[in-house]
Amino acid sequence: MIVTGGHSYQGYSVGILMFDNKRFPMPPGDVGNATSYPFPVLFRQIDGLEDNPYPPLTGPDGKYTPEVQSCIDAAVQLERDGVRAIAMCCGFFSLIQPVLARHVNVPVMTSPLMMLPTIQQMIRPDRSVLVVTAAARFLANDFFTAVGADLQNRITLVGLDDSEVFNAMCMGGTAITCDLDVLRADILAAVAEGRRRDPDVGAVLLECTSLPPFACDVRQATGLPVFDFIACVEWLHRAVVPKHYTGYI
């Protein structure tokens, strides 16, 4: 058997692009925890990027903003390093999904929001999807339309805007400790509020990539199907590393 090298290190399928200079806790299930994945991944920080690109994506000269260009450069470098697919570390990166997909030759999945059109087809047409985000005040429709969804179409949005423990470490916070029990309670309270506002919720999507550790809690509390980004990255991995089936008939 002949094998081929060409890279300084190998054995990973998906590259995960991370913010620079983030030090908050990332328990198993968080996009930034290596044990969240049942396969090796390659983490790469985007130098100097501490927040998502926001509109506009280009400047007066028509060139991409420095934030967008940093993401493009990091994705291109990950592809050169041999990854077979690329994922991002925050659902708000949906805004640049079309941009990154144009600049690399491997599949790119920037956000859990990309699952919305599929989830909506999976559930009854009179049911909606409850999207749980880090900050509902910032998640405008632009982030949905970039990936083929529409905030006004069968979507109910709730956020952790008022969660003290979450905002202490994210959304500008710098805390490096977190009480997971308090955060869990805040997440479940947000989900309960969303279902109170919309009794027709048929599925839950955890938009924030720090929320998959609590997917089981949400499922237990609601009985609804719960979709999160780690499951999405596993699906991405299976596309570029198909399972070799063995067995018997």
Secondary structure by P-SEA (a helix, b strand, c coil): cbbbbccccccccbbbbbbcccccccccccccccccccbbbbbbbccccccccccccccccccccaaaaaaaaaaaaaaaaccccccccccccccaaaaaaaccccccccccccaaaaaaaaccccbbbbbbccccccccaaaaaaacccccccbbbbccccccccccccccccccccaaaaaaaaaaaaaaaaaaaccccccccccccccccaaaaaaaacccccccaaaaaaaaaaaaccccccccc
